Amino acid sequence: MRERPDWIVVVGDVNSTAACAMVGAKLWIPAIHLEAGLRSGDRRMPEEINRLVTDSICDVLWTPSRTPTRTSRARDTAERIDRVATS
């Protein structure tokens, strides 16, 4: 790789989100998940699996509101979590 990014920022809960987070983990490039902590609780949904995988391997979790922030803190260590929205 000629140029190496300082960070990878992934957004949402689609397959490419999880895939890019995995690339970061495998190449030792820190990854940030924007919209982290959102949960449906329904593991039959492909998006829910993508959310769980992405949040578990990203280095920083940016949550969009209070509820996802609480969800993330209940499952993880607080130092990885930052709420980036005002609601």
PDB file of N, CA, C and O in Angstrom:
ATOM      1  N   MET A   1       0.856  -1.169   0.000  1.00  0.00           N
ATOM      2  CA  MET A   1       0.000   0.000   0.000  1.00  0.00           C
ATOM      3  C   MET A   1       0.904   1.234   0.000  1.00  0.00           C
ATOM      4  O   MET A   1       1.721   1.418   0.902  1.00  0.00           O
ATOM      5  N   ARG A   2       0.747   2.059  -1.005  1.00  0.00           N
ATOM      6  CA  ARG A   2       1.575   3.256  -1.129  1.00  0.00           C
ATOM      7  C   ARG A   2       1.263   4.295  -0.066  1.00  0.00           C
ATOM      8  O   ARG A   2       2.166   4.858   0.552  1.00  0.00           O
ATOM      9  N   GLU A   3      -0.015   4.541   0.139  1.00  0.00           N
ATOM     10  CA  GLU A   3      -0.430   5.488   1.166  1.00  0.00           C
ATOM     11  C   GLU A   3      -1.299   4.762   2.169  1.00  0.00           C
ATOM     12  O   GLU A   3      -2.128   3.929   1.803  1.00  0.00           O
ATOM     13  N   ARG A   4      -1.106   5.079   3.425  1.00  0.00           N
ATOM     14  CA  ARG A   4      -1.839   4.414   4.491  1.00  0.00           C
ATOM     15  C   ARG A   4      -2.670   5.459   5.241  1.00  0.00           C
ATOM     16  O   ARG A   4      -2.113   6.426   5.761  1.00  0.00           O
ATOM     17  N   PRO A   5      -3.983   5.280   5.302  1.00  0.00           N
ATOM     18  CA  PRO A   5      -4.808   6.260   6.024  1.00  0.00           C
ATOM     19  C   PRO A   5      -4.566   6.184   7.530  1.00  0.00           C
ATOM     20  O   PRO A   5      -4.193   5.138   8.061  1.00  0.00           O
ATOM     21  N   ASP A   6      -4.784   7.305   8.202  1.00  0.00           N
ATOM     22  CA  ASP A   6      -4.680   7.322   9.662  1.00  0.00           C
ATOM     23  C   ASP A   6      -5.877   6.620  10.288  1.00  0.00           C
ATOM     24  O   ASP A   6      -5.745   5.961  11.320  1.00  0.00           O
ATOM     25  N   TRP A   7      -7.043   6.760   9.668  1.00  0.00           N
ATOM     26  CA  TRP A   7      -8.291   6.187  10.173  1.00  0.00           C
ATOM     27  C   TRP A   7      -9.153   5.746   9.000  1.00  0.00           C
ATOM     28  O   TRP A   7      -9.008   6.243   7.883  1.00  0.00           O
ATOM     29  N   ILE A   8     -10.056   4.803   9.272  1.00  0.00           N
ATOM     30  CA  ILE A   8     -11.137   4.454   8.357  1.00  0.00           C
ATOM     31  C   ILE A   8     -12.431   4.818   9.076  1.00  0.00           C
ATOM     32  O   ILE A   8     -12.649   4.398  10.212  1.00  0.00           O
ATOM     33  N   VAL A   9     -13.287   5.595   8.421  1.00  0.00           N
ATOM     34  CA  VAL A   9     -14.593   5.929   8.994  1.00  0.00           C
ATOM     35  C   VAL A   9     -15.646   5.144   8.218  1.00  0.00           C
ATOM     36  O   VAL A   9     -15.746   5.262   6.997  1.00  0.00           O
ATOM     37  N   VAL A  10     -16.431   4.342   8.937  1.00  0.00           N
ATOM     38  CA  VAL A  10     -17.504   3.571   8.319  1.00  0.00           C
ATOM     39  C   VAL A  10     -18.835   4.095   8.834  1.00  0.00           C
ATOM     40  O   VAL A  10     -18.946   4.511   9.987  1.00  0.00           O
ATOM     41  N   VAL A  11     -19.847   4.070   7.965  1.00  0.00           N
ATOM     42  CA  VAL A  11     -21.146   4.647   8.301  1.00  0.00           C
ATOM     43  C   VAL A  11     -22.246   3.622   8.065  1.00  0.00           C
ATOM     44  O   VAL A  11     -22.256   2.930   7.047  1.00  0.00           O
ATOM     45  N   GLY A  12     -23.168   3.532   9.010  1.00  0.00           N
ATOM     46  CA  GLY A  12     -24.374   2.746   8.801  1.00  0.00           C
ATOM     47  C   GLY A  12     -24.264   1.297   9.196  1.00  0.00           C
ATOM     48  O   GLY A  12     -23.505   0.931  10.094  1.00  0.00           O
ATOM     49  N   ASP A  13     -25.059   0.452   8.489  1.00  0.00           N
ATOM     50  CA  ASP A  13     -25.180  -0.953   8.884  1.00  0.00           C
ATOM     51  C   ASP A  13     -25.293  -1.898   7.688  1.00  0.00           C
ATOM     52  O   ASP A  13     -25.822  -3.003   7.812  1.00  0.00           O
ATOM     53  N   VAL A  14     -24.797  -1.461   6.536  1.00  0.00           N
ATOM     54  CA  VAL A  14     -24.873  -2.305   5.341  1.00  0.00           C
ATOM     55  C   VAL A  14     -23.648  -3.218   5.275  1.00  0.00           C
ATOM     56  O   VAL A  14     -22.711  -3.066   6.060  1.00  0.00           O
ATOM     57  N   ASN A  15     -23.660  -4.167   4.332  1.00  0.00           N
ATOM     58  CA  ASN A  15     -22.557  -5.128   4.223  1.00  0.00           C
ATOM     59  C   ASN A  15     -21.210  -4.443   4.018  1.00  0.00           C
ATOM     60  O   ASN A  15     -20.202  -4.879   4.574  1.00  0.00           O
ATOM     61  N   SER A  16     -21.187  -3.371   3.224  1.00  0.00           N
ATOM     62  CA  SER A  16     -19.914  -2.688   2.979  1.00  0.00           C
ATOM     63  C   SER A  16     -19.383  -2.016   4.243  1.00  0.00           C
ATOM     64  O   SER A  16     -18.172  -1.844   4.381  1.00  0.00           O
ATOM     65  N   THR A  17     -20.261  -1.637   5.165  1.00  0.00           N
ATOM     66  CA  THR A  17     -19.825  -1.065   6.441  1.00  0.00           C
ATOM     67  C   THR A  17     -19.018  -2.087   7.217  1.00  0.00           C
ATOM     68  O   THR A  17     -17.908  -1.800   7.663  1.00  0.00           O
ATOM     69  N   ALA A  18     -19.575  -3.289   7.379  1.00  0.00           N
ATOM     70  CA  ALA A  18     -18.881  -4.355   8.103  1.00  0.00           C
ATOM     71  C   ALA A  18     -17.599  -4.756   7.373  1.00  0.00           C
ATOM     72  O   ALA A  18     -16.572  -5.005   8.004  1.00  0.00           O
ATOM     73  N   ALA A  19     -17.663  -4.817   6.045  1.00  0.00           N
ATOM     74  CA  ALA A  19     -16.489  -5.212   5.264  1.00  0.00           C
ATOM     75  C   ALA A  19     -15.342  -4.211   5.434  1.00  0.00           C
ATOM     76  O   ALA A  19     -14.193  -4.615   5.614  1.00  0.00           O
ATOM     77  N   CYS A  20     -15.641  -2.925   5.379  1.00  0.00           N
ATOM     78  CA  CYS A  20     -14.591  -1.915   5.544  1.00  0.00           C
ATOM     79  C   CYS A  20     -14.019  -1.928   6.959  1.00  0.00           C
ATOM     80  O   CYS A  20     -12.819  -1.732   7.145  1.00  0.00           O
ATOM     81  N   ALA A  21     -14.871  -2.157   7.952  1.00  0.00           N
ATOM     82  CA  ALA A  21     -14.379  -2.276   9.326  1.00  0.00           C
ATOM     83  C   ALA A  21     -13.428  -3.467   9.450  1.00  0.00           C
ATOM     84  O   ALA A  21     -12.420  -3.386  10.152  1.00  0.00           O
ATOM     85  N   MET A  22     -13.746  -4.574   8.773  1.00  0.00           N
ATOM     86  CA  MET A  22     -12.872  -5.748   8.794  1.00  0.00           C
ATOM     87  C   MET A  22     -11.543  -5.473   8.105  1.00  0.00           C
ATOM     88  O   MET A  22     -10.499  -5.930   8.571  1.00  0.00           O
ATOM     89  N   VAL A  23     -11.568  -4.736   7.006  1.00  0.00           N
ATOM     90  CA  VAL A  23     -10.323  -4.366   6.328  1.00  0.00           C
ATOM     91  C   VAL A  23      -9.436  -3.577   7.283  1.00  0.00           C
ATOM     92  O   VAL A  23      -8.239  -3.844   7.385  1.00  0.00           O
ATOM     93  N   GLY A  24     -10.016  -2.612   7.976  1.00  0.00           N
ATOM     94  CA  GLY A  24      -9.242  -1.842   8.946  1.00  0.00           C
ATOM     95  C   GLY A  24      -8.638  -2.728  10.020  1.00  0.00           C
ATOM     96  O   GLY A  24      -7.463  -2.577  10.356  1.00  0.00           O
ATOM     97  N   ALA A  25      -9.419  -3.646  10.561  1.00  0.00           N
ATOM     98  CA  ALA A  25      -8.924  -4.536  11.608  1.00  0.00           C
ATOM     99  C   ALA A  25      -7.786  -5.410  11.091  1.00  0.00           C
ATOM    100  O   ALA A  25      -6.790  -5.609  11.788  1.00  0.00           O
ATOM    101  N   LYS A  26      -7.925  -5.924   9.890  1.00  0.00           N
ATOM    102  CA  LYS A  26      -6.901  -6.827   9.332  1.00  0.00           C
ATOM    103  C   LYS A  26      -5.624  -6.096   8.939  1.00  0.00           C
ATOM    104  O   LYS A  26      -4.541  -6.680   8.969  1.00  0.00           O
ATOM    105  N   LEU A  27      -5.744  -4.817   8.569  1.00  0.00           N
ATOM    106  CA  LEU A  27      -4.566  -4.035   8.177  1.00  0.00           C
ATOM    107  C   LEU A  27      -4.034  -3.171   9.319  1.00  0.00           C
ATOM    108  O   LEU A  27      -3.121  -2.370   9.118  1.00  0.00           O
ATOM    109  N   TRP A  28      -4.591  -3.327  10.498  1.00  0.00           N
ATOM    110  CA  TRP A  28      -4.190  -2.548  11.670  1.00  0.00           C
ATOM    111  C   TRP A  28      -4.328  -1.048  11.435  1.00  0.00           C
ATOM    112  O   TRP A  28      -3.480  -0.255  11.845  1.00  0.00           O
ATOM    113  N   ILE A  29      -5.418  -0.680  10.764  1.00  0.00           N
ATOM    114  CA  ILE A  29      -5.764   0.729  10.588  1.00  0.00           C
ATOM    115  C   ILE A  29      -6.963   0.986  11.502  1.00  0.00           C
ATOM    116  O   ILE A  29      -7.985   0.314  11.359  1.00  0.00           O
ATOM    117  N   PRO A  30      -6.871   1.930  12.430  1.00  0.00           N
ATOM    118  CA  PRO A  30      -7.988   2.188  13.334  1.00  0.00           C
ATOM    119  C   PRO A  30      -9.251   2.564  12.569  1.00  0.00           C
ATOM    120  O   PRO A  30      -9.195   3.266  11.559  1.00  0.00           O
ATOM    121  N   ALA A  31     -10.387   2.087  13.065  1.00  0.00           N
ATOM    122  CA  ALA A  31     -11.671   2.349  12.401  1.00  0.00           C
ATOM    123  C   ALA A  31     -12.635   3.021  13.369  1.00  0.00           C
ATOM    124  O   ALA A  31     -12.644   2.745  14.568  1.00  0.00           O
ATOM    125  N   ILE A  32     -13.444   3.911  12.808  1.00  0.00           N
ATOM    126  CA  ILE A  32     -14.475   4.627  13.555  1.00  0.00           C
ATOM    127  C   ILE A  32     -15.824   4.256  12.943  1.00  0.00           C
ATOM    128  O   ILE A  32     -15.981   4.267  11.722  1.00  0.00           O
ATOM    129  N   HIS A  33     -16.802   3.925  13.799  1.00  0.00           N
ATOM    130  CA  HIS A  33     -18.151   3.637  13.298  1.00  0.00           C
ATOM    131  C   HIS A  33     -19.069   4.806  13.628  1.00  0.00           C
ATOM    132  O   HIS A  33     -19.385   5.053  14.792  1.00  0.00           O
ATOM    133  N   LEU A  34     -19.490   5.518  12.596  1.00  0.00           N
ATOM    134  CA  LEU A  34     -20.483   6.572  12.725  1.00  0.00           C
ATOM    135  C   LEU A  34     -21.857   5.918  12.686  1.00  0.00           C
ATOM    136  O   LEU A  34     -22.116   5.083  11.819  1.00  0.00           O
ATOM    137  N   GLU A  35     -22.730   6.278  13.597  1.00  0.00           N
ATOM    138  CA  GLU A  35     -24.053   5.666  13.815  1.00  0.00           C
ATOM    139  C   GLU A  35     -23.941   4.383  14.642  1.00  0.00           C
ATOM    140  O   GLU A  35     -24.763   3.478  14.501  1.00  0.00           O
ATOM    141  N   ALA A  36     -22.946   4.310  15.485  1.00  0.00           N
ATOM    142  CA  ALA A  36     -22.763   3.136  16.338  1.00  0.00           C
ATOM    143  C   ALA A  36     -23.863   3.047  17.396  1.00  0.00           C
ATOM    144  O   ALA A  36     -24.498   4.043  17.743  1.00  0.00           O
ATOM    145  N   GLY A  37     -24.069   1.842  17.893  1.00  0.00           N
ATOM    146  CA  GLY A  37     -24.986   1.622  19.005  1.00  0.00           C
ATOM    147  C   GLY A  37     -26.445   1.471  18.636  1.00  0.00           C
ATOM    148  O   GLY A  37     -27.264   1.156  19.499  1.00  0.00           O
ATOM    149  N   LEU A  38     -26.793   1.687  17.381  1.00  0.00           N
ATOM    150  CA  LEU A  38     -28.187   1.501  16.979  1.00  0.00           C
ATOM    151  C   LEU A  38     -28.494   0.009  16.971  1.00  0.00           C
ATOM    152  O   LEU A  38     -27.718  -0.775  16.423  1.00  0.00           O
ATOM    153  N   ARG A  39     -29.599  -0.392  17.563  1.00  0.00           N
ATOM    154  CA  ARG A  39     -29.946  -1.809  17.646  1.00  0.00           C
ATOM    155  C   ARG A  39     -31.439  -2.019  17.423  1.00  0.00           C
ATOM    156  O   ARG A  39     -32.270  -1.227  17.868  1.00  0.00           O
ATOM    157  N   SER A  40     -31.759  -3.107  16.721  1.00  0.00           N
ATOM    158  CA  SER A  40     -33.151  -3.539  16.593  1.00  0.00           C
ATOM    159  C   SER A  40     -33.426  -4.692  17.546  1.00  0.00           C
ATOM    160  O   SER A  40     -34.567  -4.915  17.950  1.00  0.00           O
ATOM    161  N   GLY A  41     -32.377  -5.423  17.904  1.00  0.00           N
ATOM    162  CA  GLY A  41     -32.535  -6.604  18.742  1.00  0.00           C
ATOM    163  C   GLY A  41     -32.959  -7.839  17.965  1.00  0.00           C
ATOM    164  O   GLY A  41     -33.142  -8.903  18.556  1.00  0.00           O
ATOM    165  N   ASP A  42     -33.116  -7.720  16.665  1.00  0.00           N
ATOM    166  CA  ASP A  42     -33.574  -8.827  15.828  1.00  0.00           C
ATOM    167  C   ASP A  42     -32.406  -9.359  15.003  1.00  0.00           C
ATOM    168  O   ASP A  42     -32.072  -8.797  13.959  1.00  0.00           O
ATOM    169  N   ARG A  43     -31.783 -10.444  15.471  1.00  0.00           N
ATOM    170  CA  ARG A  43     -30.620 -11.004  14.783  1.00  0.00           C
ATOM    171  C   ARG A  43     -30.975 -11.698  13.475  1.00  0.00           C
ATOM    172  O   ARG A  43     -30.081 -12.155  12.762  1.00  0.00           O
ATOM    173  N   ARG A  44     -32.257 -11.788  13.148  1.00  0.00           N
ATOM    174  CA  ARG A  44     -32.640 -12.324  11.839  1.00  0.00           C
ATOM    175  C   ARG A  44     -32.413 -11.301  10.735  1.00  0.00           C
ATOM    176  O   ARG A  44     -32.381 -11.650   9.555  1.00  0.00           O
ATOM    177  N   MET A  45     -32.256 -10.041  11.120  1.00  0.00           N
ATOM    178  CA  MET A  45     -32.006  -8.965  10.153  1.00  0.00           C
ATOM    179  C   MET A  45     -30.517  -8.900   9.819  1.00  0.00           C
ATOM    180  O   MET A  45     -29.692  -8.807  10.728  1.00  0.00           O
ATOM    181  N   PRO A  46     -30.159  -8.947   8.540  1.00  0.00           N
ATOM    182  CA  PRO A  46     -28.738  -8.841   8.181  1.00  0.00           C
ATOM    183  C   PRO A  46     -28.087  -7.565   8.718  1.00  0.00           C
ATOM    184  O   PRO A  46     -26.917  -7.576   9.101  1.00  0.00           O
ATOM    185  N   GLU A  47     -28.838  -6.476   8.743  1.00  0.00           N
ATOM    186  CA  GLU A  47     -28.295  -5.207   9.235  1.00  0.00           C
ATOM    187  C   GLU A  47     -27.913  -5.291  10.706  1.00  0.00           C
ATOM    188  O   GLU A  47     -26.931  -4.680  11.127  1.00  0.00           O
ATOM    189  N   GLU A  48     -28.678  -6.037  11.486  1.00  0.00           N
ATOM    190  CA  GLU A  48     -28.370  -6.172  12.916  1.00  0.00           C
ATOM    191  C   GLU A  48     -27.040  -6.905  13.111  1.00  0.00           C
ATOM    192  O   GLU A  48     -26.245  -6.532  13.974  1.00  0.00           O
ATOM    193  N   ILE A  49     -26.800  -7.939  12.315  1.00  0.00           N
ATOM    194  CA  ILE A  49     -25.517  -8.646  12.387  1.00  0.00           C
ATOM    195  C   ILE A  49     -24.388  -7.700  11.994  1.00  0.00           C
ATOM    196  O   ILE A  49     -23.338  -7.684  12.637  1.00  0.00           O
ATOM    197  N   ASN A  50     -24.596  -6.918  10.950  1.00  0.00           N
ATOM    198  CA  ASN A  50     -23.582  -5.943  10.535  1.00  0.00           C
ATOM    199  C   ASN A  50     -23.296  -4.939  11.647  1.00  0.00           C
ATOM    200  O   ASN A  50     -22.138  -4.581  11.861  1.00  0.00           O
ATOM    201  N   ARG A  51     -24.318  -4.477  12.356  1.00  0.00           N
ATOM    202  CA  ARG A  51     -24.131  -3.529  13.469  1.00  0.00           C
ATOM    203  C   ARG A  51     -23.289  -4.151  14.571  1.00  0.00           C
ATOM    204  O   ARG A  51     -22.352  -3.530  15.072  1.00  0.00           O
ATOM    205  N   LEU A  52     -23.628  -5.380  14.945  1.00  0.00           N
ATOM    206  CA  LEU A  52     -22.897  -6.053  16.023  1.00  0.00           C
ATOM    207  C   LEU A  52     -21.435  -6.276  15.663  1.00  0.00           C
ATOM    208  O   LEU A  52     -20.541  -6.023  16.471  1.00  0.00           O
ATOM    209  N   VAL A  53     -21.199  -6.751  14.446  1.00  0.00           N
ATOM    210  CA  VAL A  53     -19.826  -7.008  13.995  1.00  0.00           C
ATOM    211  C   VAL A  53     -19.035  -5.708  13.929  1.00  0.00           C
ATOM    212  O   VAL A  53     -17.915  -5.623  14.432  1.00  0.00           O
ATOM    213  N   THR A  54     -19.623  -4.710  13.311  1.00  0.00           N
ATOM    214  CA  THR A  54     -18.928  -3.436  13.122  1.00  0.00           C
ATOM    215  C   THR A  54     -18.575  -2.795  14.457  1.00  0.00           C
ATOM    216  O   THR A  54     -17.437  -2.370  14.659  1.00  0.00           O
ATOM    217  N   ASP A  55     -19.542  -2.723  15.370  1.00  0.00           N
ATOM    218  CA  ASP A  55     -19.268  -2.115  16.671  1.00  0.00           C
ATOM    219  C   ASP A  55     -18.214  -2.886  17.454  1.00  0.00           C
ATOM    220  O   ASP A  55     -17.435  -2.292  18.200  1.00  0.00           O
ATOM    221  N   SER A  56     -18.184  -4.205  17.289  1.00  0.00           N
ATOM    222  CA  SER A  56     -17.235  -4.994  18.079  1.00  0.00           C
ATOM    223  C   SER A  56     -15.798  -4.833  17.602  1.00  0.00           C
ATOM    224  O   SER A  56     -14.876  -5.007  18.398  1.00  0.00           O
ATOM    225  N   ILE A  57     -15.572  -4.506  16.326  1.00  0.00           N
ATOM    226  CA  ILE A  57     -14.193  -4.420  15.842  1.00  0.00           C
ATOM    227  C   ILE A  57     -13.695  -3.000  15.598  1.00  0.00           C
ATOM    228  O   ILE A  57     -12.507  -2.802  15.342  1.00  0.00           O
ATOM    229  N   CYS A  58     -14.579  -2.012  15.672  1.00  0.00           N
ATOM    230  CA  CYS A  58     -14.128  -0.629  15.492  1.00  0.00           C
ATOM    231  C   CYS A  58     -13.445  -0.122  16.760  1.00  0.00           C
ATOM    232  O   CYS A  58     -13.764  -0.545  17.871  1.00  0.00           O
ATOM    233  N   ASP A  59     -12.507   0.785  16.566  1.00  0.00           N
ATOM    234  CA  ASP A  59     -11.740   1.337  17.675  1.00  0.00           C
ATOM    235  C   ASP A  59     -12.464   2.479  18.379  1.00  0.00           C
ATOM    236  O   ASP A  59     -12.276   2.697  19.576  1.00  0.00           O
ATOM    237  N   VAL A  60     -13.294   3.209  17.628  1.00  0.00           N
ATOM    238  CA  VAL A  60     -14.056   4.330  18.179  1.00  0.00           C
ATOM    239  C   VAL A  60     -15.492   4.190  17.707  1.00  0.00           C
ATOM    240  O   VAL A  60     -15.746   3.859  16.548  1.00  0.00           O
ATOM    241  N   LEU A  61     -16.426   4.441  18.606  1.00  0.00           N
ATOM    242  CA  LEU A  61     -17.853   4.368  18.276  1.00  0.00           C
ATOM    243  C   LEU A  61     -18.461   5.749  18.424  1.00  0.00           C
ATOM    244  O   LEU A  61     -18.501   6.305  19.522  1.00  0.00           O
ATOM    245  N   TRP A  62     -18.934   6.301  17.318  1.00  0.00           N
ATOM    246  CA  TRP A  62     -19.621   7.585  17.338  1.00  0.00           C
ATOM    247  C   TRP A  62     -21.119   7.313  17.323  1.00  0.00           C
ATOM    248  O   TRP A  62     -21.649   6.799  16.338  1.00  0.00           O
ATOM    249  N   THR A  63     -21.793   7.650  18.398  1.00  0.00           N
ATOM    250  CA  THR A  63     -23.227   7.378  18.509  1.00  0.00           C
ATOM    251  C   THR A  63     -24.032   8.625  18.155  1.00  0.00           C
ATOM    252  O   THR A  63     -23.591   9.743  18.420  1.00  0.00           O
ATOM    253  N   PRO A  64     -25.227   8.437  17.550  1.00  0.00           N
ATOM    254  CA  PRO A  64     -26.003   9.590  17.088  1.00  0.00           C
ATOM    255  C   PRO A  64     -26.926  10.207  18.130  1.00  0.00           C
ATOM    256  O   PRO A  64     -27.430  11.308  17.910  1.00  0.00           O
ATOM    257  N   SER A  65     -27.164   9.547  19.248  1.00  0.00           N
ATOM    258  CA  SER A  65     -28.078  10.091  20.253  1.00  0.00           C
ATOM    259  C   SER A  65     -27.876   9.366  21.580  1.00  0.00           C
ATOM    260  O   SER A  65     -27.012   8.495  21.690  1.00  0.00           O
ATOM    261  N   ARG A  66     -28.673   9.725  22.587  1.00  0.00           N
ATOM    262  CA  ARG A  66     -28.502   9.164  23.925  1.00  0.00           C
ATOM    263  C   ARG A  66     -28.752   7.661  24.002  1.00  0.00           C
ATOM    264  O   ARG A  66     -27.987   6.947  24.650  1.00  0.00           O
ATOM    265  N   THR A  67     -29.801   7.171  23.357  1.00  0.00           N
ATOM    266  CA  THR A  67     -30.125   5.742  23.463  1.00  0.00           C
ATOM    267  C   THR A  67     -29.008   4.860  22.927  1.00  0.00           C
ATOM    268  O   THR A  67     -28.600   3.933  23.627  1.00  0.00           O
ATOM    269  N   PRO A  68     -28.488   5.097  21.718  1.00  0.00           N
ATOM    270  CA  PRO A  68     -27.365   4.276  21.263  1.00  0.00           C
ATOM    271  C   PRO A  68     -26.120   4.427  22.144  1.00  0.00           C
ATOM    272  O   PRO A  68     -25.347   3.481  22.290  1.00  0.00           O
ATOM    273  N   THR A  69     -25.925   5.604  22.725  1.00  0.00           N
ATOM    274  CA  THR A  69     -24.792   5.784  23.630  1.00  0.00           C
ATOM    275  C   THR A  69     -24.948   4.872  24.835  1.00  0.00           C
ATOM    276  O   THR A  69     -23.991   4.216  25.246  1.00  0.00           O
ATOM    277  N   ARG A  70     -26.152   4.826  25.408  1.00  0.00           N
ATOM    278  CA  ARG A  70     -26.400   3.925  26.545  1.00  0.00           C
ATOM    279  C   ARG A  70     -26.251   2.467  26.138  1.00  0.00           C
ATOM    280  O   ARG A  70     -25.682   1.671  26.884  1.00  0.00           O
ATOM    281  N   THR A  71     -26.756   2.111  24.967  1.00  0.00           N
ATOM    282  CA  THR A  71     -26.631   0.739  24.469  1.00  0.00           C
ATOM    283  C   THR A  71     -25.166   0.351  24.334  1.00  0.00           C
ATOM    284  O   THR A  71     -24.765  -0.736  24.750  1.00  0.00           O
ATOM    285  N   SER A  72     -24.375   1.233  23.758  1.00  0.00           N
ATOM    286  CA  SER A  72     -22.952   0.943  23.554  1.00  0.00           C
ATOM    287  C   SER A  72     -22.220   0.830  24.888  1.00  0.00           C
ATOM    288  O   SER A  72     -21.380  -0.053  25.060  1.00  0.00           O
ATOM    289  N   ARG A  73     -22.530   1.708  25.822  1.00  0.00           N
ATOM    290  CA  ARG A  73     -21.859   1.656  27.122  1.00  0.00           C
ATOM    291  C   ARG A  73     -22.215   0.389  27.892  1.00  0.00           C
ATOM    292  O   ARG A  73     -21.390  -0.133  28.643  1.00  0.00           O
ATOM    293  N   ALA A  74     -23.429  -0.104  27.711  1.00  0.00           N
ATOM    294  CA  ALA A  74     -23.828  -1.328  28.392  1.00  0.00           C
ATOM    295  C   ALA A  74     -23.076  -2.532  27.851  1.00  0.00           C
ATOM    296  O   ALA A  74     -22.887  -3.516  28.567  1.00  0.00           O
ATOM    297  N   ARG A  75     -22.642  -2.468  26.594  1.00  0.00           N
ATOM    298  CA  ARG A  75     -21.970  -3.604  25.955  1.00  0.00           C
ATOM    299  C   ARG A  75     -20.462  -3.424  25.862  1.00  0.00           C
ATOM    300  O   ARG A  75     -19.759  -4.369  25.505  1.00  0.00           O
ATOM    301  N   ASP A  76     -19.956  -2.261  26.165  1.00  0.00           N
ATOM    302  CA  ASP A  76     -18.563  -1.982  25.858  1.00  0.00           C
ATOM    303  C   ASP A  76     -17.935  -1.051  26.884  1.00  0.00           C
ATOM    304  O   ASP A  76     -18.570  -0.646  27.858  1.00  0.00           O
ATOM    305  N   THR A  77     -16.692  -0.729  26.645  1.00  0.00           N
ATOM    306  CA  THR A  77     -15.979   0.204  27.513  1.00  0.00           C
ATOM    307  C   THR A  77     -16.225   1.633  27.050  1.00  0.00           C
ATOM    308  O   THR A  77     -16.229   1.915  25.852  1.00  0.00           O
ATOM    309  N   ALA A  78     -16.426   2.518  27.995  1.00  0.00           N
ATOM    310  CA  ALA A  78     -16.824   3.891  27.694  1.00  0.00           C
ATOM    311  C   ALA A  78     -15.765   4.672  26.931  1.00  0.00           C
ATOM    312  O   ALA A  78     -16.105   5.620  26.224  1.00  0.00           O
ATOM    313  N   GLU A  79     -14.503   4.308  27.048  1.00  0.00           N
ATOM    314  CA  GLU A  79     -13.470   5.124  26.386  1.00  0.00           C
ATOM    315  C   GLU A  79     -13.514   5.031  24.859  1.00  0.00           C
ATOM    316  O   GLU A  79     -12.903   5.865  24.191  1.00  0.00           O
ATOM    317  N   ARG A  80     -14.205   4.061  24.290  1.00  0.00           N
ATOM    318  CA  ARG A  80     -14.329   3.957  22.817  1.00  0.00           C
ATOM    319  C   ARG A  80     -15.513   4.743  22.285  1.00  0.00           C
ATOM    320  O   ARG A  80     -15.664   4.850  21.068  1.00  0.00           O
ATOM    321  N   ILE A  81     -16.358   5.298  23.140  1.00  0.00           N
ATOM    322  CA  ILE A  81     -17.658   5.837  22.725  1.00  0.00           C
ATOM    323  C   ILE A  81     -17.694   7.355  22.839  1.00  0.00           C
ATOM    324  O   ILE A  81     -17.318   7.923  23.865  1.00  0.00           O
ATOM    325  N   ASP A  82     -18.153   8.004  21.769  1.00  0.00           N
ATOM    326  CA  ASP A  82     -18.399   9.442  21.765  1.00  0.00           C
ATOM    327  C   ASP A  82     -19.738   9.703  21.098  1.00  0.00           C
ATOM    328  O   ASP A  82     -19.993   9.210  19.999  1.00  0.00           O
ATOM    329  N   ARG A  83     -20.598  10.478  21.756  1.00  0.00           N
ATOM    330  CA  ARG A  83     -21.849  10.874  21.120  1.00  0.00           C
ATOM    331  C   ARG A  83     -21.556  12.101  20.275  1.00  0.00           C
ATOM    332  O   ARG A  83     -21.002  13.083  20.770  1.00  0.00           O
ATOM    333  N   VAL A  84     -21.926  12.048  18.999  1.00  0.00           N
ATOM    334  CA  VAL A  84     -21.581  13.124  18.076  1.00  0.00           C
ATOM    335  C   VAL A  84     -22.785  13.969  17.658  1.00  0.00           C
ATOM    336  O   VAL A  84     -22.630  14.920  16.892  1.00  0.00           O
ATOM    337  N   ALA A  85     -23.965  13.640  18.143  1.00  0.00           N
ATOM    338  CA  ALA A  85     -25.166  14.429  17.832  1.00  0.00           C
ATOM    339  C   ALA A  85     -25.625  15.163  19.080  1.00  0.00           C
ATOM    340  O   ALA A  85     -25.159  14.879  20.184  1.00  0.00           O
ATOM    341  N   THR A  86     -26.521  16.089  18.905  1.00  0.00           N
ATOM    342  CA  THR A  86     -26.990  16.893  20.031  1.00  0.00           C
ATOM    343  C   THR A  86     -28.240  16.349  20.692  1.00  0.00           C
ATOM    344  O   THR A  86     -28.617  16.832  21.760  1.00  0.00           O
ATOM    345  N   SER A  87     -28.899  15.362  20.100  1.00  0.00           N
ATOM    346  CA  SER A  87     -30.151  14.876  20.676  1.00  0.00           C
ATOM    347  C   SER A  87     -29.912  13.864  21.769  1.00  0.00           C
ATOM    348  O   SER A  87     -30.866  13.356  22.359  1.00  0.00           O
TER     349      SER A  87
END
